[in-house]
Amino acid sequence: MTLALPHSDPTQMSSRARKYLVIAALRHGIIGLFILVLPFLFKNAAFVPLVEYTHLWTWGAVFVAIAITCAAAAKMRKRDLARLSMIASAASTAVTAFAVLWGVVETWILYANGEMDAPSSPFVVILLAAIAAKDYIICGQPMRTPFEDFMEVTLPKVDLEPT
């Protein structure tokens, strides 16, 4: 059984959804460019599992590509491209979180065996996992909620961005 969405126009997307896509684009673009331009920043032991199976520049290119698709979806207001972009964002962030978690666990094992002075912190893993979970939630929601029409009719328009 398929439920019909209240908005069938595939170019109708709220400013909230577009802003979320822009933030995701910035996040992936900045990280991807850091990976491509300053790869030595990713030599920490926690990142070793991330680059054991794939070159670091591949991760950088993937993150930049996701940034481009998120930005394009926001600019063109394409819901299907937005969902695809958010799925790619969530998946790449989740894979990164898992790989860094693996690296953090390895550093804790080395620390427990006396082979390392201090283990890596799980802080980055927690942030990445939270961002991935948020992206997965956005993937399951329509890019325009039924409440946004109500808000636009009830409240005066305060969106200052050009359409």
Backbone as a ProteinNet text record, in pm:
[ID]
protein_1_A
[PRIMARY]
MTLALPHSDPTQMSSRARKYLVIAALRHGIIGLFILVLPFLFKNAAFVPLVEYTHLWTWGAVFVAIAITCAAAAKMRKRDLARLSMIASAASTAVTAFAVLWGVVETWILYANGEMDAPSSPFVVILLAAIAAKDYIICGQPMRTPFEDFMEVTLPKVDLEPT
[TERTIARY]
84.2	0	88.8	60.4	138.4	55.4	114.3	45.7	79.5	-18.8	4.4	51.1	156.8	205.7	117.2	99.4	14.1	67.6	194.6	255	315.7	259.1	311.5	414.2	428.9	525.9	666.6	747.7	880.6	979	943.2	1034.4	996	889.3	847.3	928.4	1007.1	1093	1099.3	1088.5	1087.7	1226.3	1228.4	1357.6	1433.5	1362.4	1426.7	1502.2	1438.8	1503.8	1623.3	1607.8	1719.6	1836.5	1806.9	1913.6	1984.7	1909	1970.6	2065	2021	2105	2231.1	2218.4	2335.3	2433.7	2382.2	2469.9	2540.6	2467.3	2529.3	2633.9	2604.3	2700.2	2826.8	2810.9	2927.4	3009.4	2940.2	3009.9	3093.5	3031.2	3103.1	3209.7	3179.9	3276.3	3400.8	3381.6	3496.6	3581.1	3517	3592.4	3663	3591.1	3651.5	3771.1	3759.8	3872.9	3990.7	3961.9	4070	4141.7	4064.8	4126.3	4213.6	4165.6	4239	4359.3	4344.5	4449.8	4548.1	4499.7	4584.4	4572.2	4611	4591	4668.7	4775.7	4854.6	4774.8	4665.3	4581.2	4507	4505.8	4431.1	4524.7	4638	4735.6	4722.5	4628.4	4604.9	4570.6	4607.8	4583.8	4435.7	4346.3	4202.8	4155.4	4229.3	4189.2	4248.3	4335.1	4401.2	4300.9	4196.5	4101.5	4030.7	4014	3947.2	4027.4	4159.4	4243.8	4313.1	4286.8	4348.9	4297.7	4172	4110.6	4089.1	4095.6	4072.6	4168.7	4218.5	4307.7	4235.1	4308.3	4250.2	4188.6	4253	4199.1	4062.2	4035.8	3903.6	3797	3828.5	3735.2	3711.5	3817.9	3803.8	3714.7	3734.7	3653.6	3506.9	3483.2	3345.6	3276.8	3346.6	3287.2	3259.5	3349.6	3327.2	3208.9	3198.8	3086.1	2953.3	2950.1	2827.2	2794.6	2895.9	2873.8	2811.1	2859.8	2806.5	2660.9	2628.5	2489.5	2395.9	2440.9	2357.5	2332.3	2436.3	2421.2	2331.3	2348.6	2264.9	2118.5	2093.5	1955.7	1891.6	1969.2	1916	1888.6	1980	1965.1	1849.8	1842.3	1741.2	1607.9	1605.4	1484.6	1430.4	1519.3	1481.5	1474.1	1352.2	1334	1404.3	1398	1462.6	1613.7	1671.2	1815.3	1849.6	1761	1783.5	1786.1	1691.1	1688.6	1812.4	1848.9	1969.4	2092.3	2099.3	2211.9	2216.8	2100.3	2097.1	2128.4	2086.3	2122.4	2273.8	2333.5	2479.4	2549.8	2496.5	2554.6	2549.5	2433.5	2417.3	2507	2510.2	2591	2739.8	2787.8	2931.2	2969.5	2881.8	2909.9	2907.5	2813.6	2806.1	2928.1	2970.4	3089.7	3212.9	3222.5	3334.3	3330.2	3211.4	3197.8	3241.2	3197.3	3233.7	3384.5	3443.9	3588.4	3668.5	3626.5	3697.6	3676	3555.3	3532	3627.3	3642.7	3735.6	3876.5	3917.1	4049.4	4062.9	3958.6	3961.8	3975	3898.6	3908.5	4049.5	4107.9	4245.3	4343.7	4325.4	4417	4398.8	4275.3	4253.1	4318.2	4315.4	4382.2	4532.7	4587.9	4731.6	4766.4	4681.1	4702.6	4700.1	4602.2	4590.7	4712.2	4772.3	4891.2	5019.8	5009.9	5127.7	5204.7	5145	5213.6	5185	5102	5065.1	5049.8	5094.3	5087.3	4944.5	4864.7	4727	4638.3	4521.6	4432.2	4357.5	4300.2	4218.2	4084.8	4031.2	3902.8	3787.4	3680.4	3562.5	3473.5	3514.4	3434.4	3392.5	3485.6	3455.1	3356.8	3371.3	3279.7	3137.4	3123	2990.4	2929.4	3008.5	2957.6	2918.3	3004.6	2974.1	2849.7	2836.6	2718.8	2591.1	2597.6	2480.1	2442.3	2541.2	2513.8	2456.2	2511.6	2459.2	2314.6	2285.3	2148.1	2053.2	2096.1	2013.1	1989.7	2093.4	2077.6	1981.5	1990	1897.6	1753.3	1732.5	1597.3	1546.3	1630.3	1591.3	1558.6	1630	1602.4	1459.2	1407.7	1274.8	1162.6	1194.9	1091.9	1077.3	958.8	944.5	1021.7	1064.6	1138.5	1048.6	920.2	825	718.5	703.8	607.2	470.6	362.8	228.6	213.2	292	280.7	336.4	422	482	380.5	281.8	175	96.3	65.6	-8.1	68.6	198.9	282.1	287.5	293.6	300.1	169.4	56.1	-73.7	-96.7	-57.5	-85.2	8.3	136	234.9	277.8	315.7	367.1	499.6	523.1	643.7	765.1	865.1	987	1110.7	1092.2	1204.5	1265	1389.4	1453.7	1537	1547.3	1630	1552.3	1622.2	1552.7	1509.6	1398.2	1348.1	1380.5
-117	0	123.4	216.8	338.8	456.1	535.6	654.4	771.7	848.2	966.9	1080.5	1146.6	1261.5	1381.2	1471.5	1585.9	1678.2	1670.2	1755.7	1666.5	1670.1	1584.8	1656.4	1787.2	1862.7	1826	1761.3	1716.4	1830.5	1953.8	2066.7	2146.2	2104.4	2176.6	2126	2213.9	2178	2298.2	2272.5	2381.7	2443.9	2564.4	2629	2551.8	2490.3	2407.6	2291.2	2224.1	2110.4	2157.5	2268.9	2321.6	2361.3	2421.1	2460.1	2337.2	2232.4	2109.2	2052	2054.4	2006.1	2090.8	2220.6	2308.8	2278.8	2257.4	2223.7	2090.8	1992.9	1863.3	1881.7	1965.6	1991.9	2056.5	2153.8	2218.6	2119.5	2036.8	1937.8	1842.7	1786.9	1692	1761	1879.5	1952.1	1990.4	2043.7	2083.8	1963.4	1856.1	1735.3	1677.2	1668.7	1615.2	1695.5	1827.9	1912.5	1899.5	1889.8	1867.2	1736.2	1632.4	1503.4	1514.7	1584.1	1595	1689	1799.5	1901.3	1877.9	1832	1812.1	1669.5	1570.1	1430.7	1391.3	1464.9	1430.5	1448.9	1524	1540.9	1413	1315	1191.5	1073	1099.4	993.9	938.5	988.9	940.3	791.4	719.2	574.2	539.5	628.7	601.4	597.1	660.8	663.5	547.8	467.7	358.6	263.4	215.1	125	190.8	321	393.2	387.8	388.6	392.7	260.3	157.2	27.4	-36.1	-13.4	-80.6	9.8	139.2	235.4	352.4	406.4	521.9	640.6	722.8	839	935.2	950.9	1043	996.1	864	813.2	864.7	862	915.5	1064.3	1136.6	1279.3	1304	1226.8	1242.6	1207.8	1103.5	1064.2	1176.1	1231.1	1337.6	1462.3	1497.3	1612.7	1585.3	1464.2	1428.7	1438.4	1392.6	1403.1	1549.9	1630.9	1774.6	1837.2	1798.6	1853.4	1812.3	1685	1640.8	1706.5	1724.7	1792.8	1937.5	2006.1	2145.3	2154.8	2062.8	2063.6	2038.2	1944.9	1915.8	2038.2	2108.3	2228.6	2337.8	2356.6	2462.3	2433.3	2308.3	2272.2	2231.2	2214.6	2173.1	2039.2	1946	1812.8	1718.4	1673.1	1585.9	1451.9	1392.9	1262.6	1273.8	1378.9	1401.1	1430.7	1502.4	1531.5	1403.1	1314.5	1186.9	1103.2	1096.8	1023.1	1083.2	1214.2	1282.3	1252	1254.3	1228.5	1082.6	991.4	850.6	834.7	898.4	892.1	956.6	1067.9	1136	1046.7	989.6	903	780	718.4	596.4	626.1	731.1	762.6	802.8	874.5	913.9	792.4	701.2	579.9	490.4	475.4	395	458	589.8	659.8	640.8	653.2	633.9	492.9	392.6	254.6	233.3	285.4	268	337.5	458.5	529.8	459.2	405.1	326.6	207.4	140.6	27.3	73.6	187.5	242	279.9	337.7	375	250.3	146.9	21	-35.8	-32.2	-81.1	-1.9	130.4	209.9	176.6	145.8	107.2	-27.8	-117.8	-248	-226.9	-143.7	-113.5	-46.9	41.8	109.1	8.7	-83.6	-185	-277.5	-300.6	-386.1	-309	-180.3	-99.3	-58.1	-72	-38.4	104.2	176.4	312	395.3	521.4	607.9	648.1	682.6	724.3	677.7	624.3	578.5	696.3	673	774.6	788.4	907.9	935.8	890.5	839.4	802	921	1042.1	1162.5	1178.4	1163.2	1178.9	1071.6	951.2	842.1	876.6	931.2	968.4	1076.9	1177.3	1283.3	1228.6	1146.3	1090.1	1002.4	921.3	834.2	917	1025.7	1111.7	1180.3	1227.3	1292.2	1191.4	1070.5	967.2	933.3	920.2	889.7	1001.5	1125.7	1239.1	1237	1207.3	1198.3	1085.8	971.8	861.4	901.2	976.8	1024	1115.6	1205.9	1297.2	1218.6	1109.3	1026.3	973.1	943.4	885.1	986.2	1113.5	1216.8	1281.8	1327.7	1402.9	1533.8	1585.1	1709.4	1828.8	1805	1910.4	1844.6	1891.1	1830.6	1895.8	1827.1	1885.3	2010.2	2022.3	2135.4	2264.8	2253.5	2374.1	2459.8	2399.3	2477.9	2553.1	2485.4	2547.1	2667.3	2650.7	2758.5	2875.9	2847.3	2954.3	3032.6	2966	3033.5	3108.7	3049.2	3105.1	3219.3	3202.3	3302.6	3386.1	3509.9	3590.5	3533.6	3545.9	3491.4	3571.4	3499.8	3564	3511	3424.9	3367.4	3476.8	3515.1	3624.3	3580.5	3450	3402.8	3412	3441.4	3450.7	3312.9	3309.3	3180.5	3163.8
0	0	0	-85.8	-96.4	-47.3	37.2	86	-2.6	-39.1	-121.3	-31.6	-72.4	1.5	-29.4	66.6	42	-67.4	-95.9	-198	-305.3	-424	-529.4	-616.7	-597.8	-675.9	-629.3	-716.3	-673.7	-650.6	-689.8	-666.9	-543.4	-474.2	-355.2	-236.3	-180.9	-69.2	25	152.2	249	262.1	314.5	339.7	447.5	540.5	643.8	580.8	487.3	420.5	338.1	268.8	189	278.3	391.5	485.2	540.1	569.7	618.5	512.5	386.6	276.9	261.6	276.5	266.6	379.4	499.7	612.2	586.8	535.6	502.7	392.7	295	187.2	242.8	329.7	390.9	473.1	552.2	635.3	549.5	446.6	361.5	277.6	228	146.4	224.1	344.3	426.4	464.3	509.7	546.8	424.6	311.4	189.3	143.7	149.3	108.1	205.2	334.1	430.4	400.2	368.8	336.8	212.1	110	-15.9	-6.2	66.4	70.8	185.6	299.1	417.7	470.5	391.2	433.2	558.4	590	708.8	838.2	832.6	950.8	988.5	898.3	920	943.3	1007.3	1036.1	1177.7	1255.1	1389.9	1384.5	1488.7	1492.7	1478.6	1520.8	1510.6	1365.6	1274.8	1133.9	1052.7	1112.9	1039.5	973.6	1044.7	976.8	858	863.2	755.5	626.2	638.2	518.2	488.7	568.8	542.9	414.1	381.5	267.5	147.1	168.2	60.6	80	-29.8	-21	40.7	111.9	176.4	75	-41.1	-142.6	-192.4	-187.5	-226.6	-130.6	-1	97.3	72.3	43.4	14.7	-105.1	-211.5	-332.8	-306.2	-228.1	-194.5	-115.8	-18.5	61.8	-22.9	-112.6	-200.6	-294.5	-347.7	-435.9	-361.5	-238.4	-158.4	-133.3	-107.6	-88.1	-211.7	-327.9	-453.4	-472.5	-445.1	-463.1	-362	-238.3	-137.9	-179.6	-224.9	-268.2	-391.6	-484.7	-605.7	-571.8	-481.1	-440.6	-374.7	-292.5	-227.4	-329.3	-422.5	-522.4	-619.1	-667.3	-766.8	-704.4	-570.8	-498.6	-548.9	-572.2	-620	-501.1	-468.9	-352.3	-368.5	-487.4	-507.4	-492.1	-548.7	-534	-388.6	-320	-178.2	-96.3	-121.3	-47.2	-78.1	-205	-243.2	-175.1	-173.3	-108.2	40.5	105.3	249.4	280.5	193.9	212.2	200.9	100.3	83.2	201.8	249.5	365.4	488.8	514	630.7	621.7	504.6	488.3	503.1	439.8	448.8	590.8	658.5	796.9	889.1	866.6	948.7	927.3	802.7	774.4	839.1	830.4	894	1045.2	1104.5	1249.4	1289.5	1212.3	1244.5	1231.9	1124.8	1104.6	1214.1	1251.5	1357.9	1492	1515.4	1636.8	1643	1530.5	1521.6	1558.7	1504.5	1535.9	1682.5	1740.5	1881.8	1968.1	1935.3	2011.7	2000.3	1881.7	1865.3	1951.2	1959.9	2044.5	2191.4	2233.2	2371.8	2402.4	2304.5	2322.6	2334.6	2246.9	2254.2	2387.3	2433.1	2561.1	2676.2	2672.3	2778.1	2781	2665.4	2656.2	2681.6	2710.7	2738.3	2613.7	2496.9	2372.5	2325.5	2400.3	2362.2	2489	2483.3	2601.9	2636.8	2535.8	2560.9	2445.7	2477.2	2370.6	2306.8	2191	2124.4	2196.1	2191.2	2255.3	2166.2	2226.1	2146.6	2111.9	2145.7	2124.6	1978.2	1886	1743.5	1697.4	1749.3	1713.3	1755.5	1876.2	1926.1	1837.2	1801.2	1712.6	1575.8	1517.1	1385.1	1388.6	1492.3	1503.8	1519.6	1596.4	1614.3	1482.6	1409.4	1280.4	1181.3	1177.8	1088.1	1123.9	1252.9	1296.1	1253.7	1269.6	1229	1078	1001.5	855.9	817.4	886.1	856.6	887.4	994.1	1026.3	916.3	869.1	761	634	608.3	490.2	491.6	608.5	619	620.5	630.7	635.2	498.9	466.8	342.9	352.6	239.3	238.7	271.1	277.1	314.9	401.6	525.2	615.6	598.9	637.5	628.5	715.7	820.5	911.6	852	751.9	696.3	622.8	556.6	494.2	600.9	710.2	819.6	874.7	893.5	946.4	849.9	719.6	621.2	615.4	637.8	635.7	766.3	878.1	1010	1047.3	1019.5	1059	938.7	964.1	851.8	802	673.9	614.4	661.6	714.8	762.3	692.3	593.5	519.2	431.6	458.6	388.6	270.2	248.2	136.3	6.2	-103.4	-233	-280.4	-349.7	-399.3	-545.1
[MASK]
+++++++++++++++++++++++++++++++++++++++++++++++++++++++++++++++++++++++++++++++++++++++++++++++++++++++++++++++++++++++++++++++++++++++++++++++++++++++++++++++++++

